[in-house]
């Protein structure tokens, strides 16, 4: 692993993470994120370039707007750091390859989905539709083994959530269903099933914990997308290890 490249990808992740925050927060509200200048959501002050430096601006401003002193959401520096780590980790795991390009696009989509679903309990169709053809092309260039695993994986991922939605009368959202369909193209059959299993486990553990500390009540709707995101990241990088470990325990 080249340390210079590792630092470079971490820096790129910080920059793109800042942008992904904006996309995830603005797109569900049908706000432009390409032409409009960044503003303070409290006082509408147009932010200068030195107020938009990932991580550092938040630290130097002590988490507050320089003008109205309103608190800046902690989600900004957190997701910038997370994206930086994910980009750097992708390079560390995959090196300079076609699969690295796919991993960077996957991490980008998942960060946007996480921010959007956490804030609005919504996974925008435009996000999934933007990344879908990219994943298809990259899986043609770098296919799974066997190649048809992407097709079956997408169908299976979509179908599982569709059945849950029907049986539970809307217990999960259509956005989750579409997200699993897109993930199936990238992950294939085994890993999309593992992602579903892990997301349910993570969701159950965190849900019970939040009930125990009285952060939510029993019938309160909560976003499932963030659990899918975490499970998909774990599965993408470590799915083979987890699957092999599981198989070894039952043989």
C-alpha positions in Angstrom: 0.0 0.0 0.0 1.3 3.4 -1.0 1.0 5.8 1.9 0.8 8.9 -0.4 -2.1 7.3 -2.2 -3.7 6.4 1.1 -3.5 10.0 2.3 -4.7 11.2 -1.1 -7.8 9.1 -1.0 -8.5 10.1 2.5 -8.4 13.7 1.5 -10.6 13.1 -1.5 -13.1 11.4 0.8 -13.1 14.4 3.1 -13.9 16.7 0.2 -16.5 14.5 -1.4 -18.0 13.7 2.1 -18.7 17.4 2.5 -20.5 17.4 -0.9 -22.4 14.2 -0.1 -23.7 15.9 3.1 -25.2 18.6 0.9 -26.7 16.2 -1.6 -28.3 14.0 1.2 -29.8 17.1 2.9 -30.9 19.1 -0.1 -32.1 16.5 -2.6 -35.1 15.2 -0.6 -36.3 18.8 -0.3 -36.0 19.3 -4.1 -33.3 22.0 -3.5 -30.4 22.5 -5.9 -27.0 21.3 -4.8 -25.1 22.2 -7.9 -25.7 25.9 -8.5 -26.7 27.4 -5.1 -24.1 28.6 -2.7 -23.9 26.9 0.7 -25.7 28.9 3.4 -26.2 28.7 7.1 -29.6 27.0 7.5 -30.4 29.3 10.5 -29.5 32.8 9.3 -29.1 32.1 5.5 -25.6 33.7 5.5 -23.7 32.7 2.3 -20.7 30.7 3.5 -17.2 31.7 2.4 -14.6 29.2 1.2 -12.8 29.2 4.5 -16.1 28.2 6.2 -16.4 25.1 4.0 -13.1 23.4 4.7 -13.9 19.8 5.7 -13.4 19.1 9.5 -11.2 22.2 10.0 -13.9 24.8 9.6 -16.1 23.0 12.1 -13.2 22.8 14.6 -12.1 26.5 14.2 -15.7 27.7 14.4 -16.3 25.5 17.4 -19.3 23.9 15.8 -21.2 27.2 15.3 -22.0 29.6 12.5 -19.6 32.6 12.6 -22.5 35.0 12.1 -25.5 33.9 14.1 -23.7 31.5 16.4 -26.2 28.8 15.8 -24.9 25.2 16.3 -23.8 23.4 13.1 -25.1 19.8 12.9 -22.5 17.3 14.0 -23.5 15.2 11.0 -21.2 17.3 8.8 -17.8 16.6 10.3 -18.8 13.0 11.1 -19.8 12.1 7.6 -16.8 13.9 6.2 -14.5 11.8 8.4 -16.5 8.6 7.6 -16.2 9.2 3.8 -12.5 9.9 4.1 -12.0 6.7 6.0 -14.1 4.7 3.5 -12.3 6.1 0.5 -8.9 5.4 2.1 -9.9 1.9 3.3 -11.2 1.1 -0.2 -7.8 1.9 -1.7 -6.0 -0.1 1.1 -8.2 -3.2 0.4 -8.3 -3.0 -3.4 -5.4 -1.0 -4.7 -5.6 0.8 -8.0 -8.1 -1.2 -9.9 -11.5 -1.2 -11.6 -13.0 -2.7 -8.4 -11.6 0.3 -6.5 -13.6 2.6 -8.8 -16.7 0.6 -8.1 -16.0 0.7 -4.4 -15.7 4.5 -4.4 -19.0 4.9 -6.2 -20.6 2.4 -3.8 -19.3 4.2 -0.7 -20.5 7.5 -2.2 -24.0 6.3 -2.7 -24.2 4.7 0.7 -23.0 7.9 2.4 -25.7 10.0 0.6 -28.4 7.4 1.5 -27.3 7.4 5.1 -27.5 11.1 5.5 -30.9 11.4 3.6 -32.6 8.5 5.4 -31.3 9.6 8.9 -32.6 13.1 8.3 -35.8 12.6 6.4 -36.5 8.8 6.5 -36.3 8.9 2.7 -34.0 7.3 0.1 -34.3 9.5 -3.0 -34.9 7.7 -6.3 -32.6 10.1 -8.1 -29.7 8.9 -6.1 -30.3 5.2 -6.9 -31.0 5.9 -10.5 -27.8 7.9 -10.8 -25.6 5.1 -9.5 -27.5 2.2 -11.0 -26.1 2.4 -14.6 -22.6 3.1 -13.2 -22.7 -0.2 -11.2 -24.0 -2.1 -14.2 -21.2 -0.9 -16.4 -18.5 -1.5 -13.8 -19.9 -5.0 -13.1 -19.6 -5.8 -16.8 -16.0 -4.6 -16.7 -15.3 -6.4 -13.4 -17.9 -9.2 -13.2 -18.6 -11.3 -10.2 -18.0 -15.1 -10.2 -20.3 -16.3 -11.7 -21.3 -13.3 -13.8 -25.0 -13.9 -13.4 -24.7 -13.5 -9.6 -25.3 -9.7 -10.1 -28.6 -10.3 -12.0 -29.9 -12.8 -9.5 -28.6 -10.8 -6.6 -30.5 -7.7 -7.7 -33.7 -9.6 -8.3 -33.4 -11.4 -5.0 -32.6 -8.3 -3.0 -35.6 -6.4 -4.5 -37.9 -9.4 -4.1 -37.1 -10.1 -0.4 -38.0 -6.5 0.7 -41.0 -6.5 -1.6 -42.4 -9.6 0.1 -41.8 -8.0 3.5 -43.6 -4.9 2.5 -46.6 -6.9 1.3 -46.7 -9.3 4.3 -46.2 -6.5 6.9 -48.5 -4.1 5.1 -45.8 -1.4 4.7 -43.4 -2.5 7.5 -40.5 -1.4 5.3 -40.2 1.3 2.7 -40.0 1.2 -1.1 -36.7 3.0 -0.9 -35.2 0.1 1.1 -36.5 -2.3 -1.6 -34.9 -0.3 -4.4 -31.7 0.1 -2.5 -31.4 -3.7 -2.0 -32.0 -4.1 -5.8 -29.1 -1.8 -6.6 -26.9 -3.4 -3.9 -27.6 -6.9 -5.4 -25.9 -5.8 -8.6 -22.7 -4.9 -6.8 -22.7 -7.7 -4.1 -24.3 -10.7 -5.9 -26.4 -13.4 -4.4 -24.6 -14.5 -1.3 -23.5 -11.1 -0.1 -26.9 -9.4 -0.7 -28.4 -12.1 1.5 -25.7 -11.5 4.1 -26.4 -7.8 3.9 -30.0 -8.4 4.6 -29.3 -10.6 7.6 -26.7 -8.2 9.1 -29.0 -5.2 8.6 -31.7 -7.0 10.5 -29.3 -7.9 13.3 -27.9 -4.4 13.6 -31.3 -2.9 13.4 -32.6 -5.2 16.2 -29.7 -4.6 18.5 -29.7 -0.8 18.1 -33.5 -0.7 18.2 -33.6 -2.6 21.5 -30.9 -0.4 22.9 -32.8 2.8 22.0 -35.9 1.4 23.6 -34.0 0.5 26.7 -32.7 4.1 27.1 -36.1 5.5 26.1 -34.9 7.3 23.0 -37.7 5.8 21.0 -41.1 4.1 21.7 -42.3 0.8 20.5 -44.4 1.9 17.5 -42.2 4.8 16.5 -41.1 4.5 12.9 -37.3 4.6 12.5 -35.2 4.6 9.3 -33.9 1.2 8.2 -31.6 2.6 5.5 -28.7 3.4 7.9 -28.6 -0.2 9.0 -28.6 -1.4 5.4 -25.7 1.0 4.7 -23.6 -0.3 7.6 -24.3 -3.9 6.7 -23.5 -3.3 3.0 -20.1 -1.8 3.9 -19.2 -4.7 6.2 -20.4 -7.2 3.7 -18.6 -5.6 0.7 -15.2 -5.6 2.4 -15.5 -8.6 4.7 -18.4 -10.7 3.4 -16.2 -13.5 2.1 -14.5 -13.9 5.5 -17.9 -13.9 7.3 -19.4 -16.5 4.9 -16.3 -18.8 5.0 -16.3 -18.6 8.8 -20.0 -19.4 8.9 -19.6 -22.4 6.6 -16.7 -23.7 8.6 -18.8 -23.7 11.8 -21.5 -25.9 10.3 -19.4 -28.4 8.5 
